[in-house]
Amino acid sequence: MSRYAMRLAMVQGVASKATFKSTAIAAALDKTRRAYETHFKRLCADGNNAVVAHHEARTAYRVAMPAMDSYGGIHAYIACTAQGIQLDIFQGSEGSQLLYAAQVALSVLNHERKSSAKKPNKAA
């Protein structure tokens, strides 16, 4: 069994044992994992070796990542990035760069929230 097939088996085992609450984070983790898993299996069934299948399935995982347009979206993005690092979806410094982007997005949201709270309410 290749290391990619073993990694896929590990992900499937962890996901089947976990009882996720119905949250945006759990949904995003499941969506990205399923995107990877579906593409990996399809590519292997089409005759690709596990290395090629893993490389191509990584793209499906990345496309399935949640948008960073809210606090919940950013938290889900961070969780998916961490899961992607564990699954070898992101290589080298990619994971760190994505986590940094999430940190910047979170600080922008915090700044916007503080700025809107400081604006005086003008009554007519």
Secondary structure as the mmCIF struct_conf table of DSSP 4:
data_model
#
loop_
_struct_conf.conf_type_id
_struct_conf.id
_struct_conf.beg_label_comp_id
_struct_conf.beg_label_asym_id
_struct_conf.beg_label_seq_id
_struct_conf.end_label_comp_id
_struct_conf.end_label_asym_id
_struct_conf.end_label_seq_id
HELX_RH_AL_P HELX_RH_AL_P1 ARG A 3 LYS A 17
BEND BEND1 SER A 22 SER A 22
HELX_RH_AL_P HELX_RH_AL_P2 ALA A 24 ALA A 45
TURN_TY1_P TURN_TY1_P1 ASP A 46 GLY A 47
HELX_RH_AL_P HELX_RH_AL_P3 ALA A 50 VAL A 63
TURN_TY1_P TURN_TY1_P2 ALA A 64 ALA A 64
BEND BEND2 MET A 65 MET A 65
HELX_LH_PP_P HELX_LH_PP_P1 PRO A 66 ALA A 67
BEND BEND3 ASP A 69 SER A 70
HELX_RH_AL_P HELX_RH_AL_P4 TYR A 71 GLN A 86
TURN_TY1_P TURN_TY1_P3 LEU A 87 ASP A 88
BEND BEND4 PHE A 90 PHE A 90
TURN_TY1_P TURN_TY1_P4 GLY A 92 SER A 93
HELX_RH_AL_P HELX_RH_AL_P5 GLU A 94 LYS A 118
BEND BEND5 LYS A 119 LYS A 119
#
